[in-house]
Amino acid sequence: MSYHGWQEVVGTVGLVGAFASVVTIVIWHMAMTWRARAVLARDHQYRTLAEQATRSHDSAVQQLAGIDERLADLQTRMRSVERILKEVE
């Protein structure tokens, strides 16, 4: 093999290596972009779920406050009824 033949082989191997490097970098970049998008989508879903849980919690707190008020009113009425029944006896 002549000197020029080795130059062609080395040049070809270099170009194939450079092309393989570029393809690898492009694929790596695409994979990282896809992963970042998936993370952002998951974070958005978590945020939405957290907001929904907060709204549900606030609603439950309001309902419990209303029940507590009604229970206190019911206890007051029961005491009144018990007092009246004791007076009647």
N, C-alpha and C positions, 0 to 999 in steps of 0.2 A: 504494500500500500504506500502510495506516495505521500509527500508532505501535505499536498492539497486535499487528499482523501481524508487525512486525519482532521484537518481543519473543518471539513464538511461534517464529519461525524461529531466533533466537539460542538460545532455550531448548532447542529440538529438537536443534540442532547440538551444544549443550553436553551434553545427555543422551546423544546418540549417541557423542560423544567420550569421555565418562566410561565408558559401557558398553564401548566398544572398549578403553579402558585397562584396565578390570577384567578383561576376557576375555584380553587380552594378558598381564597379570600372572599370571593363573591358569594359562594355558598355559605360560608361562615357568617358573613354580614346579613344575608337573608334570614338565616336561622335566628340570629340575635334580634333582628327586627320582628320576626314572628313571635319570639318569646316575649319581647317587650309589649307587644300588642296584647298577648294573652294575659300578661300580668296586669295591664291597665284595665282590661275587660273584667278580670276577676276582682280587682280593687273596686271598680264601679259597682259590681254586683254586691260586694260586701257593704259598701257605703249605702246602697239602696236597702239592703236587708237591715242594716243598723237603724236607718231612718224609720223604716216600717216598725221595727221593734220598739223604738222610742215612742212613736205615735200610739202603738198598742198599749204600752206601759202607761202613758199619760191618760189614755182613755180608761184603763182599769183603775187608776188612782182616782179619777173623777167619779167613777161609779162607786168605788168603795167609800168615798167621802159622802156621797148621797145616801148610801146604805147606812153608814154610821149615824148620820143625822136622823134618818127615819127610825133607827133602833133606839137612839136616845129619846126621841119623842114617844116611842112605844113604851119604853121603860117608865117615863114620866106618867103616862096615862095609866099603866098597870099599877103604879104606886098609888095613884089617885083612886083607882077602882078598889084596891085592897083597903085603903083607908076608909072609903065609904062602906065597904062590906063589914069592916070591924065595927064601925059606928052603928050599923043596922043590927048587928047581933046583940 
